[in-house]
Structure formats: structure tokens, C-alpha cells
Amino acid sequence: MAASSRKFLLVVGQSGDGKSTLINNLLHPSEKARAETGLCNEGVTKKISMYRAKPCMNSEFVFLVDTPGVGDQTVPVTELISQLEDEFQLNTIDGVLVTSRADDSRTGLGANIVKMIVDKGIVGGSDKWDNVILVGTRSDKCDDDSGEKEYFMSETR
């Protein structure tokens, strides 16, 4: 199988943003493993894990890379970056999904980590920033009357 037929998408964000829940909603129907989710003060995901996603980006094989949450006190940022460097060589990540709670229009620490990942060359492509997508999560927690979803979609950049 040619390397170009595989795509790797890194999912990064703060603890509790819903990274693992997002991954579970994008899983390929044949994928048996599910990302562990739940409420925990210290975050649930402690190490990098890969899951096969539904086909997209003109690729049959898309893999979502779940990461420990930024701000998890048991997995400091330096350890998260170290795990990524150990797991991936330069330019092996095709894109980054940065999660941010839709009911909080601030991007937070997750955006800072993405900058470090891009600067270190882990994300490939000629214009690496074109491969970064901000994903609003936990929209079910938004107050519909206050316009939080609309604000997130129009003002969060």
C-alpha cells in the first residue's frame, strides 16, 4: 500500500474538550476499539492512541491520533510533545484537528501546543497551517438563546 493512501490526523486540545468523543463519532464502522471517554479531573487519555476513521480526504485509510489533553497535570506539555516526537517523524502528520469547546470561544492552551507541533515539523505539507482545523466540541452544552454556537463559528479564529 502506498504511503500517500494513508492520512494521519492528530486530535489536540485541552483536557475535557471532547477529543476522544469526537474520535468515537468519526470511527470507521469496522473499527472495534473505541477511545476511552469520561469525566475525570486529570483527563482520561494518558498516551497516544490511533483509530481508523471513516474514509475522507480522497484516502481510504484515515487514522485519528488521540492525544492526552493539554492541561492534564499527570501528562505535562513537555511529555505530550515528547510522546509525539517519539511516535512520529517529521512531516508524518497530514493534519491537526484542534478541539475547543463551542460554549467557550477562547482557543486556550491547545492552540499553543499546535504551534509547537507545527514549528517542530511534525505536520507535513507545503503550507502547514492550511492543515490545521479548529473543531467546536460540546455544542450540546451551548445555550441556544445566547448565540454561543454562532459566536464560536463567526468569531473564533
C-alpha beads as a LAMMPS data file, in Angstrom:
LAMMPS data file: protein, C-alpha beads

157 atoms
156 bonds

1 atom types
1 bond types

-500.0 500.0 xlo xhi
-500.0 500.0 ylo yhi
-500.0 500.0 zlo zhi

Masses

1 110.0

Atoms # bond

1 1 1 0.000 0.000 0.000
2 1 1 1.413 3.406 -0.955
3 1 1 2.155 5.846 1.846
4 1 1 0.053 8.508 0.119
5 1 1 -3.084 6.381 0.560
6 1 1 -2.834 6.815 4.343
7 1 1 -3.667 10.008 6.186
8 1 1 -2.904 10.739 9.827
9 1 1 -4.930 13.410 11.639
10 1 1 -3.765 14.494 15.074
11 1 1 -6.507 15.461 17.546
12 1 1 -5.256 18.011 20.111
13 1 1 -6.993 20.130 22.727
14 1 1 -7.427 20.811 26.389
15 1 1 -8.475 18.119 28.849
16 1 1 -12.238 17.738 28.778
17 1 1 -12.738 19.337 25.352
18 1 1 -14.160 16.131 23.876
19 1 1 -11.252 14.867 21.753
20 1 1 -11.974 11.191 22.392
21 1 1 -15.718 11.688 21.921
22 1 1 -15.044 13.369 18.573
23 1 1 -12.866 10.429 17.552
24 1 1 -15.542 7.901 18.529
25 1 1 -18.033 9.753 16.315
26 1 1 -15.670 9.588 13.323
27 1 1 -14.660 5.916 13.627
28 1 1 -14.752 3.587 10.633
29 1 1 -17.644 1.090 11.008
30 1 1 -15.140 -1.800 11.107
31 1 1 -13.107 -0.242 13.967
32 1 1 -13.695 -2.323 17.083
33 1 1 -11.640 -0.240 19.527
34 1 1 -13.124 2.947 20.935
35 1 1 -11.386 5.852 22.591
36 1 1 -11.985 5.868 26.338
37 1 1 -14.133 8.799 27.438
38 1 1 -15.448 10.073 30.719
39 1 1 -15.298 12.773 33.295
40 1 1 -12.068 12.940 35.242
41 1 1 -10.309 15.922 36.806
42 1 1 -6.969 14.740 35.470
43 1 1 -8.138 13.722 31.995
44 1 1 -8.838 10.220 30.713
45 1 1 -6.369 9.797 27.818
46 1 1 -2.788 9.301 29.036
47 1 1 -0.978 8.121 25.906
48 1 1 -1.176 8.485 22.159
49 1 1 -3.576 6.036 20.512
50 1 1 -4.605 5.576 16.872
51 1 1 -8.014 4.721 15.492
52 1 1 -9.195 4.077 11.948
53 1 1 -11.662 6.712 10.791
54 1 1 -14.264 6.837 8.059
55 1 1 -12.699 7.483 4.626
56 1 1 -12.124 11.136 3.749
57 1 1 -9.551 13.413 2.073
58 1 1 -9.548 11.104 -1.005
59 1 1 -7.987 8.419 1.156
60 1 1 -9.405 5.066 2.125
61 1 1 -7.178 4.819 5.183
62 1 1 -7.538 7.716 7.597
63 1 1 -6.210 7.393 11.127
64 1 1 -7.174 9.654 14.005
65 1 1 -4.457 10.118 16.613
66 1 1 -5.861 10.675 20.103
67 1 1 -3.608 12.608 22.485
68 1 1 -3.578 13.367 26.202
69 1 1 -5.363 16.604 26.976
70 1 1 -3.427 19.801 27.362
71 1 1 -3.613 20.848 30.979
72 1 1 -3.705 17.277 32.305
73 1 1 -1.413 17.544 35.326
74 1 1 -0.345 13.889 35.027
75 1 1 0.811 14.362 31.405
76 1 1 2.683 17.689 31.243
77 1 1 3.009 19.529 27.920
78 1 1 6.678 18.531 27.651
79 1 1 5.720 14.853 27.941
80 1 1 2.957 15.255 25.341
81 1 1 5.414 16.803 22.869
82 1 1 7.945 14.073 23.675
83 1 1 5.322 11.361 23.021
84 1 1 4.535 12.958 19.652
85 1 1 8.206 13.193 18.693
86 1 1 8.728 9.536 19.686
87 1 1 5.684 8.376 17.735
88 1 1 6.022 10.465 14.555
89 1 1 8.848 11.537 12.284
90 1 1 8.961 14.888 10.507
91 1 1 6.013 15.565 8.213
92 1 1 4.144 12.355 9.015
93 1 1 1.006 14.082 10.334
94 1 1 -1.241 15.206 7.479
95 1 1 -3.468 17.463 9.548
96 1 1 -4.406 18.608 13.032
97 1 1 -7.892 18.851 14.491
98 1 1 -7.756 21.346 17.365
99 1 1 -10.702 20.924 19.695
100 1 1 -12.176 23.875 21.513
101 1 1 -15.406 23.974 23.452
102 1 1 -18.077 25.722 21.389
103 1 1 -19.510 27.230 24.576
104 1 1 -16.141 28.913 25.271
105 1 1 -14.892 30.933 22.298
106 1 1 -11.320 31.075 23.628
107 1 1 -8.946 28.601 21.988
108 1 1 -6.770 28.193 25.097
109 1 1 -3.671 26.096 25.556
110 1 1 -4.470 23.676 22.732
111 1 1 -3.617 26.356 20.152
112 1 1 -0.209 26.920 21.775
113 1 1 0.575 23.209 21.565
114 1 1 -0.423 23.136 17.898
115 1 1 2.019 25.981 17.200
116 1 1 4.797 23.939 18.838
117 1 1 3.841 20.848 16.796
118 1 1 3.816 22.796 13.533
119 1 1 7.080 24.593 14.375
120 1 1 8.782 21.234 15.108
121 1 1 7.837 19.991 11.621
122 1 1 5.624 17.110 12.728
123 1 1 2.815 18.372 10.458
124 1 1 3.522 17.955 6.743
125 1 1 2.509 19.827 3.646
126 1 1 3.788 22.905 1.854
127 1 1 1.639 25.300 3.898
128 1 1 1.332 23.514 7.209
129 1 1 -1.185 25.959 8.674
130 1 1 -3.659 25.023 5.930
131 1 1 -3.706 21.560 7.542
132 1 1 -4.976 22.806 10.918
133 1 1 -8.725 22.778 11.579
134 1 1 -10.462 24.242 14.631
135 1 1 -13.311 21.963 15.742
136 1 1 -16.017 23.214 18.084
137 1 1 -16.927 20.467 20.545
138 1 1 -19.551 20.082 23.247
139 1 1 -22.018 22.172 21.255
140 1 1 -24.793 20.298 23.034
141 1 1 -23.795 22.300 26.139
142 1 1 -24.272 25.666 24.385
143 1 1 -27.038 27.988 25.439
144 1 1 -29.095 28.358 22.245
145 1 1 -30.652 31.629 23.424
146 1 1 -27.277 33.314 23.952
147 1 1 -25.993 32.570 20.436
148 1 1 -22.854 30.759 21.664
149 1 1 -22.668 28.457 18.619
150 1 1 -22.994 31.320 16.158
151 1 1 -20.403 33.348 18.054
152 1 1 -17.974 30.417 18.046
153 1 1 -18.388 29.870 14.308
154 1 1 -18.027 33.547 13.382
155 1 1 -15.574 34.942 15.931
156 1 1 -13.208 32.112 16.885
157 1 1 -10.278 32.177 14.529

Bonds

1 1 1 2
2 1 2 3
3 1 3 4
4 1 4 5
5 1 5 6
6 1 6 7
7 1 7 8
8 1 8 9
9 1 9 10
10 1 10 11
11 1 11 12
12 1 12 13
13 1 13 14
14 1 14 15
15 1 15 16
16 1 16 17
17 1 17 18
18 1 18 19
19 1 19 20
20 1 20 21
21 1 21 22
22 1 22 23
23 1 23 24
24 1 24 25
25 1 25 26
26 1 26 27
27 1 27 28
28 1 28 29
29 1 29 30
30 1 30 31
31 1 31 32
32 1 32 33
33 1 33 34
34 1 34 35
35 1 35 36
36 1 36 37
37 1 37 38
38 1 38 39
39 1 39 40
40 1 40 41
41 1 41 42
42 1 42 43
43 1 43 44
44 1 44 45
45 1 45 46
46 1 46 47
47 1 47 48
48 1 48 49
49 1 49 50
50 1 50 51
51 1 51 52
52 1 52 53
53 1 53 54
54 1 54 55
55 1 55 56
56 1 56 57
57 1 57 58
58 1 58 59
59 1 59 60
60 1 60 61
61 1 61 62
62 1 62 63
63 1 63 64
64 1 64 65
65 1 65 66
66 1 66 67
67 1 67 68
68 1 68 69
69 1 69 70
70 1 70 71
71 1 71 72
72 1 72 73
73 1 73 74
74 1 74 75
75 1 75 76
76 1 76 77
77 1 77 78
78 1 78 79
79 1 79 80
80 1 80 81
81 1 81 82
82 1 82 83
83 1 83 84
84 1 84 85
85 1 85 86
86 1 86 87
87 1 87 88
88 1 88 89
89 1 89 90
90 1 90 91
91 1 91 92
92 1 92 93
93 1 93 94
94 1 94 95
95 1 95 96
96 1 96 97
97 1 97 98
98 1 98 99
99 1 99 100
100 1 100 101
101 1 101 102
102 1 102 103
103 1 103 104
104 1 104 105
105 1 105 106
106 1 106 107
107 1 107 108
108 1 108 109
109 1 109 110
110 1 110 111
111 1 111 112
112 1 112 113
113 1 113 114
114 1 114 115
115 1 115 116
116 1 116 117
117 1 117 118
118 1 118 119
119 1 119 120
120 1 120 121
121 1 121 122
122 1 122 123
123 1 123 124
124 1 124 125
125 1 125 126
126 1 126 127
127 1 127 128
128 1 128 129
129 1 129 130
130 1 130 131
131 1 131 132
132 1 132 133
133 1 133 134
134 1 134 135
135 1 135 136
136 1 136 137
137 1 137 138
138 1 138 139
139 1 139 140
140 1 140 141
141 1 141 142
142 1 142 143
143 1 143 144
144 1 144 145
145 1 145 146
146 1 146 147
147 1 147 148
148 1 148 149
149 1 149 150
150 1 150 151
151 1 151 152
152 1 152 153
153 1 153 154
154 1 154 155
155 1 155 156
156 1 156 157
